[in-house]
Amino acid sequence: MKNKIIFALNMSLALSLALPAFASSPELNGTLIDRTIVVTPKNLDKILFGNNIDITKAMAQVLRAKQSVNAARADLLPSLNLNFIQAISATPTFLVNFASCLVPFLFPSKWYALKQADKSYASDITGLEITRLNTYAMALNVLVHVKGDEQVMETVAQTVAGIDEYVKGLEVQSKIGLMPRADVLRGTIEHGRLAADYIKIGETLADEHAALRKMLGFNIEQKFTIELGDEIPSIYEDMLPTNPVLTKMLMRAPERTQLDFLKEAAEAGVGNARWAFLGGCSGQAGTASSVAGGSAFTVTASATLSLGFGYFPTIALAKRNVKDVEIRQQELGLELGRVLESALADIAGEKTRITNAETSVQASEALLAEQNYLLDLGKVTVRERLDAITNLARAKTEVLSARNTLSGHRITLKRLALEGKFLKVLIQSNRDLELGTNGSPRRGD
């Protein structure tokens, strides 16, 4: 089994190092265009689970826990010691004079230790599933924000180009005496301000691309692009936080399952501590010689008891561990409720924000169209014209920002509800653990 796990991990590492081959694998067919990987919500999990460092760390923790279970099982196996003597005769022979057999499976503490290791292993497996879910949610959120910032940058670029063209027209009119120089300067100042904003957005976008590249495990030479559709609304987003459906949903959270395993492991630790006074148990068999020269076969059994000053404090500490997990369970319930209530409120707020921003865009476009008519009549000042252009750009940016934020809150709610793609990610994680695929150990081994 160990060799299989090492082979699977080596294959996973090889795939992460050979990106062109990985990107053109069957799971990513149709996503490689001119050696550029097209990242979408559909293939995001496959890319992440092959290359993400956080998931690799969680996998290493699972493998360590698995070895702890194997070690605990090995401690239950009996050990046999044999003592040979050579008989002095015409034909030298070796006889078994003494045999000692340690029987650790008779120690209750060993069974509790096995249960403790087994539940800890189950907790780490659930932790791996949670890591995959959270990493996918975080990566999807980053994709949404990167794509949104690209759209904002495009909007600002169009506005900068429009003001630049307008300022050039003002410059021409100023040179022939039809426009005060102050109006040209005013346009130049506004153009410079927006151009500076464009540069700042570009710097932010470059940082986001670098962070996304690291998250996806792409090397510096690998080109990639993002394709996203509109985030589909959650089926839960119009419900009240007190809805019984949402309460049941929170009870199925994998974080609760993980803490349940941790509590069982802590309870097994209490049993281990209580039986720690039984230090050894063995059986012995051998031959004993008498004065008359005869021999007899004897069988003996023994047990070792040890009760020190640390016995009762150790039990108390083990019970404290159980209580700590119970406190964490209470804390988790409150935290899940907080995230749910906050996500629902934020989604409702962003919907209203989008409606208001879209109204502002329509009003700004109408104002700019009216000014185009009044401009020919000389009834619009340069300041009014610049304000109308920048106000339209701000309104468009506000719409994009609100949509991106709404998508982020929907991702949070779907992650909490294990809805849509998140349920598929969880199912795939369970399938990997059942089959031992994608570098995962098999759950039953």
N, C-alpha and C positions, 0 to 999 in steps of 0.2 A: 504493500500500500504506500509506503514511504517513497519508493521509487516512482510510483505512478504520480504522486503529488509533485515530486521534484520535476518530473518530465513535463507535467502540465504547466507548472510555473515557468519552466525554461521556455516552453512554447509561447506562453503569454509574453515573456520578456522579448523573445525573438520577434514577435509580431509588432511590439511597440517600437523596436529599433528599426525595423524594415517598413517604414511608413508607406512607400509607394505600393509595396505588395499588400500591406494591410488595407490600404484605401481602396484597392481594387478587388478585395475579397468578395465572395458571394454575398455577404451581408450588406455590402455597400455598392453593389452593382448599380450603375446609373447615376452615381454621385461624384464621379471623377471626370472632369471636363478640362481638357488641356492641362493635365497634371495638377489641376486645382480641385481640392476636395470641397464639395458642396455640403455644408452642414445644415441639417434640417432637424426638426423635433423627432422625426421618425428614426433617423440613424444616430442621433446624439448619444443614446445609451450604449450602442455598440462601440462607438469611438471612446466614450468615457471609460467603460469597464475594461477596455484593453490597455489604456494608457494612464489613467488618472492615479496620481501618487497617493491620495488619501484612501482610495479603494485598495491599492496595493498594501498600504500599511494595515488596513483592517483585515485583509486576507492573511497577512503575516501573523496577526494576533489570533485569528481562528486556527491557523496551523499550530501555533504554540499551545493553544488550549487543547487541541486534539492530541498532541504529544503528552500533555499532562494527564489526559484520560487514559492513554495507553500505559503510562507509567503507573497510574493508580490500579489499573487492571493487573499489571504485572506483579504488583505487591501482594495480590491475592493468591498467586500461584505458590504451591509448596516447593521447598528446596530440600535436597537430599544430600547428606554427607556420608561417605563410606570410608571405613578404616580397614585396610588390607594387612594381613600378616602372611609371612612365608612359612609354610610347614617344612620342617627338616625331615626329609625322607629320601628314599632312593630316587624317586622322580619328583623334583621340586614342583610344588603347586602353590597357588595363592588362594587363600580362603578369606571370606568376609568375616571379620571378627566383630565389627561394630557398625551399626547403621543408625543415623540420626535424621529425623525428618521434621523440619519446621513447617507448621501448618498455619500460615497467616490468615487463611480464609476463615479461621475460627475467631479472629479478632473482630468484634463489632466496629471498632474504630476504622478498620480498613474498608469495610463496606460503606461507612459514612463518608470516608475520604473519596471513595469511588463516586458516590452520588454527588458529592460536592464538586468534584472535577467534571462530572458529566453535565451537571446543571450550569456550571460556569461555561463549559463548551457550548451548550445550547444558547446561553446568553450572548456569547461572542458571535455565534452564527446569526442570531437576530440582530446584533449590532452591525454585522456586515450588511445585512439587508437594509437596515436603517441608513447606513452610510451611503449605500447606492442610491436610495431614494432621495436623501438630502443633497447628494452631489449632483444628481440629475436635476433636481429643482433649482439648485444654485446655478448650474450651467445654463439651464433654459432661461432663467431670469437674466443672466449676463447676455445671452444671445438677443433677448428682447431689447435690452437697454442699448446694446451695440447697434442693432439695426435701427432703433429709434434715434440714436445720436447721429447715425449716418443720414437719416431723413432730415433731422434738424440742420445738419451741416449743409445739406443740399438746399434747404430753404433759405438759410442765411447767405449762401453763395449766390443764389438768384437775386436776393435783395441787394447785396453788395454790387453785383453787376448792373442792376437797374439804377441804383443811385450813381454809380460811376458814369453811366451813360447820361444821366440827367445833369450831373455836374459838368460834364464836357460840353453839353449844350449851354449851360449857364456861362461857361468860360468864353464861348464864342460870342454870346450876347454881350458879355461884359467888355470884350475887346472892341466892339463897335459902338459902345456907349448905350446899349439898351438895357443894361442890368447893372445895379450897383455892385462894386467889388465885395461888399460885405456879404451879399447873398451867395456869391461864389465860395467865400471862405466858410460860410455856414454849412454849405453843402459838403465842402471838403472835410470839415470836422466830423460831420455825421458819417461820411464815408469811412473815415479813419477809425471811428469808434466801432462800426460794424465789422470792418476788416480785422480789427483786433479781436473781436468776439469770435470771428471765423477761425483765427489762428488758435485761440484758446480751446475751442471745440475740437479742432484737429489734434491738439496735444492730448486732450482727454480721450479722444477716440483711439489714438495710438496706444495709450496706456491700457485701455480696455482690450484692444486687440492682443497686446502682449500678455495680459492676464488670461485671456481666453485661450491663447496658444499654449500657455503652460498648463491650464486646466485640461485641455484636450490632449496634451502630450505630443504636440506637433513640434518638430524641430524648426529652426529659424529659416531653413530653405523652403519648407513646405508652404505652398500657397493654399489659402482656403477662402471661401465666401459663405455667406449666410442667406438662406432662403426661409422666410417665415410667412405663414398666413396669419389671419386674424385669430387671436386666442378665443376659442369657443367658450361661451359662458358656462359657469358651473351650474349644475342642477340644484345646488344648495344655496346659491347666492341671494335669492329672494326670500329665504326663510328667516324667521326670528331665531336668535341664539338659544331660546328656551324650547325650541321645537324638539319633541321626543326623538324624531329621526336623527337629529344632530347629536343628541345625547348618546344614542346607540352607536352612532358613527365613531364618537370619541372613545367608546369602550373597546373598539376593535383596533385601536392604534397599536402598531408594533412596539412602540416604546413601553406600553403596559406589559406586553408579553415578555419583553426583555427583563423588566423589573420583577416579574413573577418568577422567572428563572433564577434571578439573583437572590430573591428571598428564599427559594427552595435550597439554593446552594448555602446560604447563610444558616438556615435551619439544620442542614446536614453538618455544618461546622460545629453547631452546638452538640449534636450527637457524637461527633468525633472527639470533642473536648471531654465529654462526660466519660467516655470509655478509654481515655488515654492512659488510665492507671494500669490497664492490662498490657504489660510490656512484652510478653512473649508466651508462646504455647508450642510445645514440641512433643514428639514421640520418639522413643529410642528402643532399639532391639539389638541384641548381641549375644555372644557366648561368654560364659564365665567358667573358669577352671576351678576345681576343688583341690584340696590338699591330697586327696587320694588319686589325683590324676584324671578324674572325670571332668566332664564339662556339661553345662546346662544352658539352655536357651532362655533368655530373659527379655521381658518387654516392660518398659516404663513410660510414663507420661509426666510432663511437668508444665507448670505455668508460672509466669513471673508477674508479680504485682509491684507497682511503684506509685506511691502517693506522696508528692512533694508539696512544698508551700505554694507553688504556683498553680496547683490544680484548680482551686476554686476561682481565683482571679481569671484564669484562662476561660473557664466556663462563662463567667460574667462578661468577659470581653466578646465572646462568641454571641451571647444574647444581645449585646449592644449592637453588633453588626446586623442582626435581624431587625432591631428597632430602627436603625439608620435606613435600611431599605424601605421599611414601612413609611418613614417620613418622606423619603424620595417619591414613593407612590402617591402620597397626598400632594406633594409639590407638583408632580407631573399632572395630576388631575386639574389643579388650578391653572397651570401653565397652558394646557391644551384649551381650557375654557377661555383664557385670555386671548390666545392667538385666534381662536374661532370668532370671538366677539369683535376683536379688532379688525379681522379680515372682512367680515360682513359689513361693518360700519365704513371701512375704507372703500370697499367696492361701491357701496351706495353713494358715497361722497364723490368718487371719481366719475361716476355716471353723470351726476349733476354738473360736475366741472366740465365734462366734455360737451354737454348740451350748451352751457354758457359760452364756452370757447368757440363752438361752431356758430353760435349766434353772433359773436364778436367778429368772426371771419366774414360772415355775410354782410354785416354792417360796414366793416372796413372796406370790403370790395365795392359796395355800393357808393361809399364816400369817395373812393378813389376814382370810380367811373364818373361821378358827378364833377369831380375836380378836373378831369380830363376835358370836360365840356366847358367849364368855367375858365380853364387855363387859356383857351383861345380868346376869351373875352377880357383877359387881364384882370379877373376878379379873384384870383387865388395868389396868395403870397408864397414865396419860396419856403418859408417856415411851415406854412400849412401843408404844402405839398410834401415836404420831407416827413412831417409828422404822420401824414396819411400812409406813406410808404412803410415807415418803421412800425406803425401800429398794426398794419396788415401782417407784417412779418412776425410781430410778437403774438398776434392772435393765432396764426398758423402754428407757431412753435408751441403755444399753450395747448393746442389740440393734440399735437404729437406727444407732448409730455404727459398729458392726462391719459391718453390711450396706452402709453408704455407703462405708466404707473398702475392703471387698471389691470393690464395683463399680468403685472407682477403680483398684485393682490389675488388675482384669480389662480395663479400658479400656487401661491401659498395655500389657498383654500383647497385646491385639488390635491395638493400633497397631503394635507391633513385628512382629507376624505378618501385618499387612495382612489381617486377618480381618473378615468380615462387612461392616459399613457402611464400614470403612476401605478395603476393596478397591473398593467402589463409588465412594468419593470419588476414589481414584487413577484409576480408569477414566474418571470424569467429567472429571478434570483433563486426561487425555490426549486425550479427545474434544474438549474446549475448544481445546486446542492444535492439533489436527488441523483443526478447522473454523473456528477464530478466533472462538468464541463466548465470552460472559461476559467480554468485555474482553481476551481472550487474543490475542496475535499468532499467526498460523498458523505451525506448526513449519517447513513447507517453503518459506515465502516468503523 
